[in-house]
Amino acid sequence: MYTINQLRIISALKCRVFKYGDMYCCLYGGDLQEGIAGFGKTPYQAIIEFNKEFGIL
């Protein structure tokens, strides 16, 4: 389960969460090629996947 601190990291990094096709994307960086991203069917799932990619988990 995610704590509020893990969600605060997303806020502190100023990640963008946006709709990307039929998925949501949580992106840190300027674009998908150079940034770190997580994708999910909901914004929350995208944040979870981002945390895995970023190494928070």
BELPE-V299883 format. One record per residue. N is the residue number from 0. RES is the residue in one small letter. SS is DSSP state (H for helix, E for strand, L for the rest). OMEGA is omega in degrees with one decimal (* if undefined). D_FIRST is the distance of its C-alpha to the first C-alpha in whole Angstrom. Layout:
# BELPE-V299883
N_RES_SS_OMEGA_D_FIRST ; N_RES_SS_OMEGA_D_FIRST
This chain:
# BELPE-V299883
0_m_L_-177.2_0 ; 1_y_L_178.3_4 ; 2_t_L_177.8_7 ; 3_i_H_178.8_10 ; 4_n_H_178.5_11 ; 5_q_H_176.7_10 ; 6_l_H_177.0_11 ; 7_r_H_178.0_14 ; 8_i_H_178.0_15 ; 9_i_H_179.6_16 ; 10_s_H_-178.6_18 ; 11_a_H_178.8_20 ; 12_l_H_-177.8_20 ; 13_k_L_176.2_22 ; 14_c_L_176.3_20 ; 15_r_E_173.9_22 ; 16_v_E_-175.8_20 ; 17_f_E_177.2_22 ; 18_k_E_-179.4_23 ; 19_y_E_-173.9_25 ; 20_g_L_178.1_27 ; 21_d_L_-180.0_25 ; 22_m_E_170.2_21 ; 23_y_E_179.9_20 ; 24_c_E_170.6_20 ; 25_c_E_-171.1_18 ; 26_l_E_170.8_21 ; 27_y_E_-178.4_22 ; 28_g_L_-174.4_25 ; 29_g_L_-178.6_29 ; 30_d_L_-176.7_28 ; 31_l_L_-178.4_27 ; 32_q_L_-175.5_29 ; 33_e_L_-177.8_28 ; 34_g_L_175.4_25 ; 35_i_E_-174.6_22 ; 36_a_E_171.1_20 ; 37_g_E_-177.5_17 ; 38_f_E_176.7_18 ; 39_g_E_-179.9_16 ; 40_k_L_176.0_18 ; 41_t_L_175.8_16 ; 42_p_H_-179.4_15 ; 43_y_H_178.2_12 ; 44_q_H_176.9_12 ; 45_a_H_178.2_14 ; 46_i_H_177.7_12 ; 47_i_H_-179.8_10 ; 48_e_H_175.8_13 ; 49_f_H_-179.7_15 ; 50_n_H_177.5_12 ; 51_k_H_-179.9_13 ; 52_e_H_-177.4_17 ; 53_f_H_179.2_17 ; 54_g_L_179.7_16 ; 55_i_L_-179.4_13 ; 56_l_L_*_11
